[in-house]
Amino acid sequence: MTFQITQTDLQTILPELILFGMGMLVLVVELFRRPGASTLPQALVALLGISASGYGAYLQLGLDLKGFSGEVIADDYAAVFKMVFAATAFLTVLISTRYLADRKMDFGEYYALLLFAVGGMMVMASALDLLMVFVGLEILSISSYILCGMLRHDVKSNESAMKYFLLGAFATGFLLYGMAMIYGATGTIHIREIGMALTNPDTFANPLVWFGMALLLVGFGFKLSIVPFHMWTPDVYEGAPTAVTAFLSAGPKAAGFAALIRLLVEALGAMRGEWSQVLWVLAALTMTLGNVVAIQQNNIKRMLAYSSIAHAGYILAALVVSTSEGLGAVVFYTLAYTLMNMGIFAVLILASGPDKERVTFDDFKGFGYVSPAVGLATLVFVLSLIGIPLTGGFVGKFQIFKAVVEQGYIWLAVIGVVNSVVSVYYYLRILVVFYMTPPQGEPAPKPVFHPGLAAAILVSAVGVLYLGILPSAWLELSSRSVSVLLAGF
Amino acid sequence: MDLMFYFFGGLAVLGALAVLVLRSPVYCALALVGSFFCLGVVYILLNSEFIAAVQVLVYAGAIMVLFLFVIMLLNVQAEARFPFTGRLPQITGLALAVSILTQLVGLFRSPLVGPKGVYPVERIAEEGSVEVVGQLLFTDYVLAFEVISILLLVAVVGAVVLAKRRVKSETGENA
């Protein structure tokens, strides 16, 4: 028998190929770095690779190609998520260069691992069978564990990597168990074939499928830090290097949602009535716990960890309805959240110097007057995180709650809105500290200008405002991307 | 055939239970080896000799021996304390276990057998275990196979990054 890899096959995985290839190139470049030299060349190679890969994803818009015997697919849905991932990775590299030098963890491998992680995320978005979902997830997870522990002389960073690794491996077990059970019940690991098998009433009634679905939700619940599987999040986010925390809070979550939505809609669509009930409860719990606990935090990184739990809750609320409006809102919100989150982490990194990291509220007393431009950008990010009109965060939340209400889940929307009000308290605390608290003792020094960080803050702030003021283009693209998924539904 | 399956399957479960119950880490590791061997036998009963061989070589052979080495080198105390001693974790754990158990018992009342996949036991016997695995791995699942090599590369790079000599603190030099 003959077997050939065709051009179509390669076309479907073009963005992944570019990322993996450039990741290896970064490793090769690292080989020639003299001891003590800067890793700027590696960062530039990484930026080039990410841009090329993002452009590759852009070229995939409008396609509907299946590659490698249906293991992967290149459709609008995958392409849009890949573009979001590329944006996340791009901003991560921009905020990393100075941070790595300041924290004496200036290794080129950092960028290689980042590229591999993003490649894994892209594999998850385009995977059309459970095996690819799993392999993509593992590439992403293992790279993330290592990135968390890269501050090797720092106890908290070690703790973060170790906790993430142990709990992550445990959660992977649940995920695999769920996949195995679904395979046992349906006889296939191909996502669309599972969907077809479940139209058979006998298969649908098989308890294995139900156990499999439950275990899948547990596995993904961990990766997306959904309550009650969120325990690791604050410790991991606090201990990890700040640039990595920024990446973790945006990238892997988006990838997890990309894969979870495809699984739920295309494979387990027949069980929609049941999983939407489970997700309803999880969404309400996640929003509430994230927001309530965030209030008590004094460390901004920890606060943002709980805030990211809360935001995962909002996104879950949209998953409950799973209409094209709801899922479109998920895609929209993913980009908006990435931008505002990356922006605020960039501010944290900009304020830190080689002497120390500034991550508590006390470190930022009067910071808004020390550096008015950064203060203004922070204002934009905070307003967007709260969900004030004219920012991307508002449009995203509005779309989500609109979709939720349209489908009659009034109480879920009420819980969501009440939670948004609660979140005002801790987000505004940033602004209060920035503008209304006089600095005590040694004031925060004026941040040193850095082109990468400045670009990251500028791009994020402009992006957040753009999504808030002119959302129609991205809204249209996100709802078009999910309509592919829902076509056969 | 069926009897053999239940015997070795049951033995594998017992081995897994022993890992949880036994106190000494070395005994736990040995019980796990036993469980892996029984699983290997189950694979053979399913005509998957190749998977069985890999199971024994990789899991029972390589990974568990490494485990044992680590346990012996670290000189773990025989009576490692069980960390969940409080009342609350015990009660919640028990409640969760009971609820899952009742659901499992409920499962056995309805049929668990799904439709047969593309490669049921008879077809594997016909075509040969190694041939089937090889052919699938390099045709239908070739992408997964290739992407797993990236996964291994990530693991290698990670091991090097985390284990290479400490950076000299102030100069920032890569010693």
Interface residues (C-beta under 8 A of the other chain):
Chain A: M1 F3 I5 D9 I13 F20 M24 L27 R33 P35 G36 G67 F68 S69 E71 V72 A101 K104 M105 D106 F107 E109 A112 L113 F116 G119 G120 V123 L131 M132 V135 G136 E138 I139 I142 S143 Y145 I146 G149 M150 R152 H153 Y183 G184 A185 T186 G187 T188 A197 N200 D202 T203 A205 N206 P207 L208 F211
Chain B: Q103 G106 L107 S110 P111 L112 G114 P115 K116 G117 V118 Q135 F138 T139 D140 Y141 V142 L143 A144 V147 I148 I150 L151 L153 V154 A155 V157 G158 V160 V161 L162 R166 V167 S169 T171 G172 E173 N174 A175
